[in-house]
Amino acid sequence: METSNSSNPLHHTANMKKEFATLADHLRQDVSKIADPTAKALFEVSAEVIGSLYKSFDDYEKKNEPAWQPAKKQ
């Protein structure tokens, strides 16, 4: 994992997205190596959850969700 002293959150979100993608890919690859159906399900669900985290970080970067947009001044 890359480290940065930057205060810019986009440096950190990009790093986390890279790590999430790597981990989700690893989980998906391991599904084919595991015989236990419950373990397969665990790995598949874990990859989906991490994919959702990736999407949340991406949404933050793009500000395309209301939660990540600046509050409107009244």
N, C-alpha and C positions, 0 to 999 in steps of 0.2 A: 504494500500500500504506500502510495506517495504521501509525503507529509509536506505541509505548507504552513508558513507563519502568516500568510495573508489573512486580512480581515474580510476579504471579499467572499461572501458565502458561495458564489458561483464556482470558485476554485474548489471548494470543499464538496459541493453537490456533484460536480463532475467526477471527482475522485470516488465518491461513494457510488455513483451510478456504474462506474467501471467495475468496482468490487462486487456490486450486486449482480451485474451481468455475468461476471466470471463464476460466482458462486451458483447462480441459477443454472448456468450451462453445465457445471460440474454435477449438480444434483440430477439433472436430466440424463446425463451420460451414465451415471451410476445406476439409474433405474433398470437399464438393460443388463446390468451385471448382478442384480439381486434376484434371488429366487423367491424369497418370502413376500407374499402378496401384501401383507400389512406394512412391511418396510418399504415396498414399492410405492404404496399409497402415501406414506409419510414423506418420501423424497419428492413425489410429484406435487403434493400439497405445499411442501416447503418451497419448491421452485415457483409455484404460483404466488405464494405470499411475498416472496422476494421480488418477483416481477411486479407486484402491486407497489412495493416500496420504490422500486425503480421508477414506475410511472408517477408516483407522488413527487419524487425529486425532480423529474422531468417537468411535471406540471408547475412546480415552484419556479423552475428556471424560466419557463415560458410565460408564467403569470396567466395561464389560461383557465384557472379555476378561481371562483370568487374569493375563496379563503386566502389566496396568495396575492390578491390585488389590494393596492392601497385603499384605505378607507376614504370615502368621499367626504369632502368638507361641506358643512352646511352653511 
